[in-house]
Amino acid sequence: MTIENISCNKSFGGWHKQYRHQSQALNCEMRFAIYLPPEAANKPVPVLYWLSGLTCTDENFMQKAGAQRIAAQLGMAIVAPDTSPRGDDVADAPDKAYDLGLGAGFYLNATRAPWNRHYKMYDYIVHELPALIEANFPVTEQRAISGHSMGGHGALVIGLTHPHRYSSISAFSPISNPSNAPWGIKAFTEYLGENREHWRQYDACELLKLAINEVPVLVDQGDADSFLEAQLMPQTLSDIAKAKGYPLDLRMQAGYDHSYYFIASFIEEHLKFHSLYFK
Ligand SMILES: N[C@@H](CCC(=O)N[C@@H](CSC=O)C(=O)NCC(=O)O)C(=O)O
């Protein structure tokens, strides 16, 4: 697993670095970013995996969320992957729509052509990327997972499906019930086909109904988010959690929208939440 460093910037005593590598899961070259806190110079540190939303690359979170200061204080690495496979031979939406194809991998394993050649973001995030991070950087096997919007969906789905791999889960404005949201219906129909049975494994609401292991979940949602009612539906997730006594805290934040201004306002609380569950 060869990785090539392509940028390196000192930040709050630690380092922000970007790498490219050939992904076996995605069958293309990929880029990711890692923030290593100062403590990583002396000993392995735990890792938060951050999954970004539609249209994003590894750069949106690292440049806009302002997470490095608190990650440096807490001694936590943060890994930000890209949001889809990339490259000239990777299928894209015929109309270049922002919510399908490039930049819109939905953190699943596509089963339908032409998507099934490269769109295996689930395998990449769950297996290939952590193995690569743990082989190349001073990190422990303690992991947490978080994300925004499409990435919040990814964090919830992957965290709930792998309760022994992640000690905590958080999300900003997640697409909480994609089987019933236009973004999710469009993506799942294209990537997985029309049989809704195949969608359940990638729907946080369906997974939460079945969850046995209680990995703590924190969700922040702005009440001025223009996507809230049609696309996100975090209340459905929260209602399922309440009905079964699952430890999920949905916080409605007055006046906040869907942007990184919102994420930057609460990222410190999310990092502190995750650090509580790192041993
Ligand atoms: N029409 C918009 C939609 C794109 C958008 O809002 N992307 C969000 C994530 S939405 C859900 O996954 C985002 O994070 N954008 C990047 C950013 O840096 O803000 C558009 O095309 O802009």
The ligand as an SDF file (V2000), in Angstrom:
LIG
                    3D

 22 21  0  0  0  0  0  0  0  0999 V2000
  -26.6470   22.8390   -4.7820 N   0  0  0  0  0  0  0  0  0  0  0  0
  -25.6080   22.8680   -3.8180 C   0  0  0  0  0  0  0  0  0  0  0  0
  -25.6140   21.5520   -3.0760 C   0  0  0  0  0  0  0  0  0  0  0  0
  -24.3030   21.1310   -2.5790 C   0  0  0  0  0  0  0  0  0  0  0  0
  -24.1800   21.2530   -1.0650 C   0  0  0  0  0  0  0  0  0  0  0  0
  -24.9040   21.9380   -0.3840 O   0  0  0  0  0  0  0  0  0  0  0  0
  -23.1990   20.5090   -0.5680 N   0  0  0  0  0  0  0  0  0  0  0  0
  -22.9740   20.4780    0.8420 C   0  0  0  0  0  0  0  0  0  0  0  0
  -23.2800   19.1100    1.3180 C   0  0  0  0  0  0  0  0  0  0  0  0
  -24.9900   18.7400    0.9600 S   0  0  0  0  0  0  0  0  0  0  0  0
  -25.2010   17.1090    1.3810 C   0  0  0  0  0  0  0  0  0  0  0  0
  -24.4650   16.2210    1.2520 O   0  0  0  0  0  0  0  0  0  0  0  0
  -21.5240   20.8680    1.1040 C   0  0  0  0  0  0  0  0  0  0  0  0
  -20.9370   20.4530    2.0710 O   0  0  0  0  0  0  0  0  0  0  0  0
  -20.9720   21.6970    0.2170 N   0  0  0  0  0  0  0  0  0  0  0  0
  -19.5810   22.0720    0.2520 C   0  0  0  0  0  0  0  0  0  0  0  0
  -19.2390   23.2840    1.0550 C   0  0  0  0  0  0  0  0  0  0  0  0
  -18.0100   23.5320    1.1920 O   0  0  0  0  0  0  0  0  0  0  0  0
  -20.1300   23.9690    1.5800 O   0  0  0  0  0  0  0  0  0  0  0  0
  -24.3030   23.1970   -4.4800 C   0  0  0  0  0  0  0  0  0  0  0  0
  -23.9840   22.6100   -5.5410 O   0  0  0  0  0  0  0  0  0  0  0  0
  -23.5720   24.0320   -3.9470 O   0  0  0  0  0  0  0  0  0  0  0  0
  1  2  1  0
  2  3  1  0
  2 20  1  0
  3  4  1  0
  4  5  1  0
  5  6  2  0
  5  7  1  0
  7  8  1  0
  8  9  1  0
  8 13  1  0
  9 10  1  0
 10 11  1  0
 11 12  2  0
 13 14  2  0
 13 15  1  0
 15 16  1  0
 16 17  1  0
 17 18  2  0
 17 19  1  0
 20 21  2  0
 20 22  1  0
M  END
$$$$
